[in-house]
Amino acid sequence: GRRTRRRLDARQTLELVPEIERQGLLGAHGYGDAWTDDARLVLRLLHAAVDAGGAALNYVCVDEILRLGGRAAGAALRDVLSGACSEVQARAIVNAAGPAADQLRAGSGVTPKLRPLRGSHLLLPNWRLPLAQAVAFFHPHDRRPIFAYPWLGAVLAGTTDLDHCEDPAVEAAISAQEAAYLIAGLRFQFPRSDLTLHDASAAFAGVRPVLLGGHAEPSRESRDHLILREQGLVTAIGGKLTTFRPLALAALRAACAETGMRANFEPRPVFSPAAQPTAPALAPAMRRRLAGRYGRWAQDVVDAARGDEFDPVGASEFLWCELRWAARAESVEHLDDLLLRRTRVGLLTPEGGARYLPRVREICASELGWDDARWQREATEYRVRWRRAYAAEHGDAV
């Protein structure tokens, strides 16, 4: 991308971010950056991989790396939904298991390379903190950089950087201390908004597979990546979402070296160009959005709409027809797949979208083949999961 950076005086800063603290304001540095919906980016990458001849197995985990003569020769797989197990053989294996990468390496008796770090975030309705620009600033307590920026029609604030010692198979969740820390940072930078944790509509956390460097403070650890070659097992460790492509290419080069294969690694676009869908009822901005999120399936998403399904779900940017399409064609196995990852309705509407569940059921249950008993079970489990991992408020921080 093109790098842009400019110095802004106090007046220019206030024109861009009128909510910011004015006392002592000298100015800011402005620069261009990008944001993404990480779950949708991953899904589009999976679709592109399948289009290129790959296979994507949903809800299948690797229990063990199989070895022959000390060399990685395959993997033991388990379908976590049915419990069915199988084995696959391979000349080389790329271990891109993120925070769980060291667990798959453990069979070869190697030393750990990872330091799992949790980053947590809060989501606020944009009317509560109206931002038209991303704002990065230093937290008053520890001078760590944090941010708040417009995201999918809401405001996303983060992030923390803490050691995460829980099982990587258990979904990470924000702690009460992290939530209070982020609110304190927002109150410092935007005091006129008088924000409290009650204003946050949701939260979420992720675990970074950061290189173990021995620093006492988590934020001092390097965000570089490392490629390991260990007897047929290629492990990708570290890096960031913004560097996923160089990391992937480095891992593929290592895999080719393990197998003696050759490949063309010349830079080329990740995604094929996607035409905007034909939908007179939708504004041009929404058609561009759908093309970006769904690629060559954008027209199918539009064609799936019935009745008023071009309407948004509450105050979110997501259309009802997107839920129908996800239920029909995007490997949804549980309700949290639909509301938290295929779409973000569960993050962008109050209480995980609880008030909209009857309509979600009306549109999606038949697409998913769920009967009344299955729907009730999924709705109950979804509410429990949302309260555990996505609710912003935790008793002692309220």
TORTI-231365 format. One record per residue (C-alpha): residue in one letter; x, y, z. Coordinates in Angstrom, 2 decimals. Example, Ala and Ser with C-alpha at 12.3 -4.5 7.8 and 13.67 -1.06 7.14 Angstrom:
2
[A,[12.30,-4.50,7.80]],
[S,[13.67,-1.06,7.14]],
END
This chain:
398
[G,[0.00,0.00,0.00]],
[R,[0.95,3.67,-0.15]],
[R,[2.42,5.11,3.04]],
[T,[1.02,8.45,4.17]],
[R,[1.99,10.44,7.23]],
[R,[1.37,14.06,8.13]],
[R,[1.55,16.31,11.14]],
[L,[-1.76,17.74,12.39]],
[D,[-2.03,20.75,14.66]],
[A,[-4.62,20.94,17.45]],
[R,[-7.29,22.56,15.27]],
[Q,[-6.92,19.95,12.52]],
[T,[-6.98,17.16,15.09]],
[L,[-10.24,18.42,16.61]],
[E,[-11.81,18.75,13.18]],
[L,[-11.15,15.05,12.60]],
[V,[-11.83,13.81,16.15]],
[P,[-14.01,16.33,18.03]],
[E,[-14.55,13.87,20.91]],
[I,[-10.87,13.84,21.87]],
[E,[-9.52,15.39,25.08]],
[R,[-8.86,19.09,24.39]],
[Q,[-6.89,20.10,27.45]],
[G,[-3.18,20.20,26.63]],
[L,[-3.78,19.02,23.06]],
[L,[-0.85,19.92,20.80]],
[G,[-1.79,17.92,17.74]],
[A,[-1.46,14.45,16.24]],
[H,[0.20,12.47,13.50]],
[G,[-2.12,11.26,10.74]],
[Y,[-1.40,8.23,8.58]],
[G,[-3.25,5.84,6.32]],
[D,[-4.01,2.29,7.38]],
[A,[-6.56,-0.46,6.72]],
[W,[-8.97,-2.58,8.70]],
[T,[-10.64,-5.89,7.97]],
[D,[-13.18,-8.36,9.26]],
[D,[-10.70,-11.10,10.11]],
[A,[-13.26,-13.93,10.15]],
[R,[-14.52,-13.03,6.66]],
[L,[-10.95,-12.66,5.36]],
[V,[-10.13,-16.16,6.57]],
[L,[-13.31,-17.56,5.02]],
[R,[-12.55,-15.94,1.66]],
[L,[-9.03,-17.38,1.79]],
[L,[-10.47,-20.84,2.47]],
[H,[-12.85,-20.49,-0.48]],
[A,[-9.95,-19.41,-2.70]],
[A,[-7.93,-22.42,-1.56]],
[V,[-10.79,-24.79,-2.38]],
[D,[-11.22,-23.15,-5.78]],
[A,[-7.51,-23.81,-6.38]],
[G,[-7.96,-27.54,-5.67]],
[G,[-7.53,-27.72,-1.92]],
[A,[-9.85,-29.25,0.66]],
[A,[-11.12,-27.47,3.79]],
[L,[-12.41,-29.68,6.63]],
[N,[-14.67,-27.88,9.07]],
[Y,[-14.63,-28.91,12.75]],
[V,[-11.78,-31.38,12.17]],
[C,[-8.77,-31.24,14.46]],
[V,[-5.30,-32.80,14.36]],
[D,[-4.74,-34.98,17.41]],
[E,[-1.22,-36.08,16.55]],
[I,[1.52,-35.85,13.94]],
[L,[2.25,-39.35,12.66]],
[R,[5.91,-40.24,12.23]],
[L,[7.83,-42.84,10.28]],
[G,[11.47,-43.30,11.10]],
[G,[11.38,-40.12,13.17]],
[R,[10.10,-38.07,10.26]],
[A,[6.63,-36.49,10.04]],
[A,[4.64,-38.62,7.62]],
[G,[0.99,-37.79,8.26]],
[A,[-1.61,-36.72,10.78]],
[A,[-4.28,-38.32,12.95]],
[L,[-7.54,-36.41,12.40]],
[R,[-10.71,-36.30,14.50]],
[D,[-14.12,-34.94,13.57]],
[V,[-15.10,-33.11,16.75]],
[L,[-18.80,-33.29,15.86]],
[S,[-19.10,-37.03,15.22]],
[G,[-15.96,-38.30,16.95]],
[A,[-14.91,-40.15,13.77]],
[C,[-11.15,-40.54,13.40]],
[S,[-8.99,-40.99,10.33]],
[E,[-5.40,-40.71,9.19]],
[V,[-3.78,-38.94,6.25]],
[Q,[-0.29,-39.34,4.87]],
[A,[1.87,-36.52,3.50]],
[R,[5.41,-35.88,2.32]],
[A,[5.47,-32.67,4.34]],
[I,[3.12,-31.02,6.83]],
[V,[2.67,-27.31,7.49]],
[N,[1.80,-26.66,11.11]],
[A,[-0.08,-23.35,11.17]],
[A,[-2.01,-24.09,14.36]],
[G,[-1.39,-20.67,15.90]],
[P,[-1.32,-20.82,19.72]],
[A,[-1.46,-24.63,19.56]],
[A,[1.55,-24.97,17.24]],
[D,[3.91,-26.04,20.04]],
[Q,[1.52,-28.84,21.04]],
[L,[1.84,-30.40,17.58]],
[R,[5.63,-30.02,17.71]],
[A,[5.85,-31.65,21.13]],
[G,[6.00,-35.17,19.71]],
[S,[9.47,-34.51,18.34]],
[G,[10.89,-33.52,21.76]],
[V,[11.71,-29.95,20.75]],
[T,[11.83,-26.89,22.98]],
[P,[8.85,-24.52,23.02]],
[K,[9.00,-21.49,20.73]],
[L,[5.68,-19.82,21.51]],
[R,[4.45,-17.32,24.06]],
[P,[0.64,-17.17,23.73]],
[L,[-0.57,-13.64,24.43]],
[R,[-4.20,-12.61,24.78]],
[G,[-5.53,-9.45,23.19]],
[S,[-9.02,-8.37,24.22]],
[H,[-11.36,-5.79,22.71]],
[L,[-14.57,-3.93,23.47]],
[L,[-17.30,-2.96,21.01]],
[L,[-19.41,0.14,21.55]],
[P,[-22.35,1.48,19.53]],
[N,[-21.15,4.33,17.34]],
[W,[-23.74,6.74,18.77]],
[R,[-22.07,6.33,22.16]],
[L,[-18.59,7.18,20.85]],
[P,[-19.04,8.76,17.43]],
[L,[-15.74,8.36,15.61]],
[A,[-15.17,8.93,11.91]],
[Q,[-11.41,8.28,12.22]],
[A,[-9.26,5.67,13.87]],
[V,[-7.49,7.04,16.95]],
[A,[-4.38,5.46,18.48]],
[F,[-3.03,6.74,21.79]],
[F,[-1.06,5.71,24.86]],
[H,[-2.87,4.29,27.86]],
[P,[-2.41,6.56,30.92]],
[H,[-1.59,3.64,33.24]],
[D,[1.26,1.92,31.41]],
[R,[1.87,3.95,28.22]],
[R,[0.96,1.00,26.01]],
[P,[-0.55,1.97,22.64]],
[I,[-4.27,1.28,22.35]],
[F,[-6.82,2.30,19.72]],
[A,[-10.46,3.03,18.95]],
[Y,[-11.78,2.99,15.41]],
[P,[-14.96,2.61,13.36]],
[W,[-15.59,-1.07,12.57]],
[L,[-18.62,-2.56,10.83]],
[G,[-20.86,0.25,11.98]],
[A,[-19.68,0.19,15.59]],
[V,[-16.54,1.35,17.42]],
[L,[-13.86,-1.21,18.23]],
[A,[-11.48,-0.48,21.12]],
[G,[-8.42,-2.45,22.12]],
[T,[-6.18,-4.09,22.76]],
[T,[-4.58,-5.76,25.77]],
[D,[-1.42,-7.88,25.75]],
[L,[-1.31,-10.52,28.49]],
[D,[0.08,-14.01,28.92]],
[H,[-2.61,-16.57,28.14]],
[C,[-2.10,-19.82,30.04]],
[E,[-5.41,-21.53,29.30]],
[D,[-5.95,-24.49,27.00]],
[P,[-5.87,-23.16,23.40]],
[A,[-8.87,-25.37,22.65]],
[V,[-10.97,-23.23,25.03]],
[E,[-12.21,-19.99,23.52]],
[A,[-10.44,-16.98,25.01]],
[A,[-12.50,-14.33,26.79]],
[I,[-11.89,-10.85,28.13]],
[S,[-11.27,-10.61,31.87]],
[A,[-12.86,-8.07,34.20]],
[Q,[-9.46,-6.41,34.63]],
[E,[-8.95,-6.08,30.87]],
[A,[-12.41,-4.58,30.40]],
[A,[-11.77,-2.02,33.14]],
[Y,[-8.34,-1.22,31.63]],
[L,[-9.81,-0.49,28.20]],
[I,[-12.61,1.66,29.61]],
[A,[-10.05,3.63,31.63]],
[G,[-8.09,4.31,28.44]],
[L,[-11.19,5.46,26.59]],
[R,[-12.28,7.71,29.45]],
[F,[-8.82,9.29,29.47]],
[Q,[-8.79,10.05,25.74]],
[F,[-12.52,10.84,25.33]],
[P,[-13.56,12.29,28.71]],
[R,[-16.64,14.14,27.43]],
[S,[-18.22,10.84,26.40]],
[D,[-18.24,9.72,30.07]],
[L,[-18.06,6.07,29.05]],
[T,[-18.63,3.15,31.41]],
[L,[-18.53,-0.57,30.83]],
[H,[-22.32,-0.53,30.60]],
[D,[-21.91,1.27,27.25]],
[A,[-20.03,-1.65,25.67]],
[S,[-22.31,-3.91,23.63]],
[A,[-19.89,-6.84,23.42]],
[A,[-16.30,-7.96,23.79]],
[F,[-14.03,-10.53,22.23]],
[A,[-10.52,-11.86,22.73]],
[G,[-7.93,-13.58,20.60]],
[V,[-4.65,-15.33,21.33]],
[R,[-1.51,-14.27,19.46]],
[P,[1.11,-16.97,18.74]],
[V,[4.05,-14.68,19.59]],
[L,[7.69,-15.79,19.48]],
[L,[9.09,-16.62,22.91]],
[G,[11.88,-14.11,23.45]],
[G,[12.32,-14.10,27.21]],
[H,[11.15,-10.54,27.86]],
[A,[9.42,-9.87,31.16]],
[E,[6.78,-7.62,29.57]],
[P,[4.57,-9.32,26.95]],
[S,[4.44,-6.19,24.78]],
[R,[8.22,-6.27,24.39]],
[E,[8.17,-9.62,22.59]],
[S,[8.89,-9.52,18.85]],
[R,[6.01,-9.73,16.37]],
[D,[8.31,-11.21,13.72]],
[H,[7.62,-14.67,12.37]],
[L,[9.73,-17.82,12.36]],
[I,[9.63,-20.85,10.06]],
[L,[10.89,-24.12,11.55]],
[R,[11.82,-27.23,9.57]],
[E,[11.83,-30.31,11.79]],
[Q,[11.98,-33.66,10.02]],
[G,[9.17,-33.08,7.56]],
[L,[7.16,-30.80,9.86]],
[V,[7.16,-27.13,8.83]],
[T,[5.91,-24.88,11.61]],
[A,[4.90,-21.24,11.13]],
[I,[5.17,-19.24,14.36]],
[G,[4.60,-15.58,15.15]],
[G,[3.77,-12.85,12.68]],
[K,[0.57,-10.81,12.46]],
[L,[-2.56,-10.84,10.37]],
[T,[-1.13,-8.03,8.27]],
[T,[1.84,-10.23,7.32]],
[F,[-0.06,-13.44,6.65]],
[R,[0.96,-13.55,2.98]],
[P,[4.77,-13.37,3.49]],
[L,[4.41,-15.90,6.32]],
[A,[2.42,-18.27,4.11]],
[L,[4.90,-17.98,1.25]],
[A,[7.81,-18.64,3.60]],
[A,[6.07,-21.75,4.93]],
[L,[5.38,-23.00,1.39]],
[R,[9.00,-22.48,0.38]],
[A,[10.07,-24.56,3.37]],
[A,[7.54,-27.28,2.51]],
[C,[8.86,-27.41,-1.06]],
[A,[12.39,-27.73,0.29]],
[E,[11.27,-30.67,2.45]],
[T,[9.74,-32.50,-0.50]],
[G,[11.98,-31.43,-3.36]],
[M,[9.01,-29.89,-5.15]],
[R,[9.18,-26.67,-7.12]],
[A,[6.60,-23.90,-7.25]],
[N,[6.19,-20.39,-8.57]],
[F,[6.22,-17.87,-5.73]],
[E,[5.98,-14.73,-7.84]],
[P,[3.64,-12.15,-6.24]],
[R,[0.09,-12.20,-7.57]],
[P,[-3.34,-11.18,-6.25]],
[V,[-4.77,-13.35,-3.49]],
[F,[-8.34,-12.99,-4.76]],
[S,[-9.74,-12.91,-8.27]],
[P,[-11.61,-9.71,-9.20]],
[A,[-15.26,-9.84,-8.14]],
[A,[-18.09,-8.05,-9.92]],
[Q,[-20.58,-6.14,-7.84]],
[P,[-23.95,-7.90,-7.61]],
[T,[-26.93,-6.69,-9.57]],
[A,[-29.44,-5.48,-7.01]],
[P,[-31.33,-2.24,-7.75]],
[A,[-32.75,-2.23,-4.25]],
[L,[-29.27,-1.89,-2.73]],
[A,[-27.18,1.27,-2.54]],
[P,[-23.84,1.25,-4.43]],
[A,[-21.90,1.17,-1.15]],
[M,[-23.72,-1.98,-0.06]],
[R,[-23.11,-3.65,-3.42]],
[R,[-19.38,-2.89,-3.08]],
[R,[-19.45,-4.26,0.45]],
[L,[-21.07,-7.52,-0.65]],
[A,[-18.58,-7.93,-3.51]],
[G,[-15.72,-7.49,-1.09]],
[R,[-17.09,-9.87,1.53]],
[Y,[-18.32,-12.63,-0.76]],
[G,[-16.31,-12.38,-3.97]],
[R,[-17.81,-14.44,-6.79]],
[W,[-20.68,-15.50,-4.51]],
[A,[-21.97,-11.94,-4.03]],
[Q,[-24.69,-12.35,-6.66]],
[D,[-25.76,-15.63,-5.04]],
[V,[-26.14,-13.85,-1.70]],
[V,[-28.38,-11.25,-3.33]],
[D,[-30.38,-13.86,-5.24]],
[A,[-31.05,-15.76,-2.01]],
[A,[-32.97,-12.81,-0.54]],
[R,[-36.70,-13.11,0.04]],
[G,[-39.16,-10.37,0.91]],
[D,[-37.56,-7.77,3.16]],
[E,[-34.23,-9.59,3.55]],
[F,[-32.32,-6.66,2.06]],
[D,[-33.08,-4.88,5.35]],
[P,[-30.25,-4.68,7.92]],
[V,[-30.34,-6.67,11.13]],
[G,[-30.98,-4.01,13.73]],
[A,[-28.40,-1.23,13.61]],
[S,[-25.73,-3.50,12.12]],
[E,[-24.44,-3.42,8.54]],
[F,[-25.46,-7.04,7.98]],
[L,[-28.48,-7.87,5.84]],
[W,[-30.94,-10.64,6.61]],
[C,[-30.11,-12.28,3.29]],
[E,[-26.51,-12.69,4.47]],
[L,[-27.72,-14.88,7.32]],
[R,[-29.78,-16.96,4.89]],
[W,[-26.80,-17.39,2.58]],
[A,[-24.45,-18.30,5.42]],
[A,[-26.90,-20.91,6.72]],
[R,[-27.31,-22.33,3.22]],
[A,[-23.75,-22.34,1.90]],
[E,[-21.07,-21.52,4.49]],
[S,[-20.69,-24.70,6.56]],
[V,[-22.58,-23.49,9.62]],
[E,[-22.70,-26.22,12.26]],
[H,[-23.71,-24.19,15.31]],
[L,[-25.56,-20.96,15.94]],
[D,[-22.37,-19.21,17.07]],
[D,[-20.84,-20.00,13.66]],
[L,[-23.70,-18.05,12.08]],
[L,[-23.93,-15.07,14.42]],
[L,[-20.32,-14.59,15.56]],
[R,[-18.15,-15.61,12.60]],
[R,[-20.02,-15.94,9.28]],
[T,[-21.74,-12.69,10.23]],
[R,[-21.02,-10.42,13.22]],
[V,[-24.62,-9.88,14.29]],
[G,[-23.83,-11.37,17.71]],
[L,[-21.17,-8.71,18.29]],
[L,[-22.94,-5.71,16.82]],
[T,[-26.42,-5.99,18.33]],
[P,[-27.36,-5.94,22.04]],
[E,[-27.11,-9.14,24.07]],
[G,[-25.68,-11.08,21.15]],
[G,[-28.73,-10.37,19.00]],
[A,[-31.13,-12.03,21.47]],
[R,[-34.14,-10.01,20.30]],
[Y,[-33.55,-11.12,16.71]],
[L,[-33.31,-14.87,17.37]],
[P,[-36.97,-15.57,16.45]],
[R,[-36.40,-14.02,13.01]],
[V,[-33.07,-15.82,12.64]],
[R,[-34.91,-19.05,13.35]],
[E,[-37.59,-18.22,10.80]],
[I,[-35.02,-17.60,8.06]],
[C,[-32.25,-20.05,8.89]],
[A,[-33.60,-23.13,10.65]],
[S,[-34.98,-24.69,7.48]],
[E,[-31.80,-23.79,5.54]],
[L,[-29.81,-25.64,8.20]],
[G,[-32.20,-28.55,8.47]],
[W,[-32.77,-27.96,12.19]],
[D,[-35.98,-29.11,13.83]],
[D,[-37.52,-27.39,16.88]],
[A,[-35.51,-29.44,19.37]],
[R,[-32.22,-28.72,17.59]],
[W,[-33.00,-25.00,17.41]],
[Q,[-33.81,-24.80,21.12]],
[R,[-30.60,-26.61,21.99]],
[E,[-28.52,-24.35,19.73]],
[A,[-30.15,-21.16,21.06]],
[T,[-29.51,-22.20,24.67]],
[E,[-25.88,-23.11,24.00]],
[Y,[-25.36,-19.90,22.06]],
[R,[-26.60,-17.74,24.93]],
[V,[-24.28,-19.53,27.35]],
[R,[-21.28,-19.15,25.04]],
[W,[-22.03,-15.49,24.40]],
[R,[-22.26,-14.67,28.09]],
[R,[-18.99,-16.51,28.80]],
[A,[-16.80,-15.22,25.97]],
[Y,[-18.49,-12.17,24.38]],
[A,[-20.27,-10.21,27.10]],
[A,[-18.38,-7.07,28.04]],
[E,[-19.39,-6.91,31.68]],
[H,[-17.84,-9.08,34.37]],
[G,[-19.15,-8.51,37.88]],
[D,[-16.19,-6.93,39.68]],
[A,[-15.49,-4.50,36.81]],
[V,[-19.01,-3.09,36.54]],
END
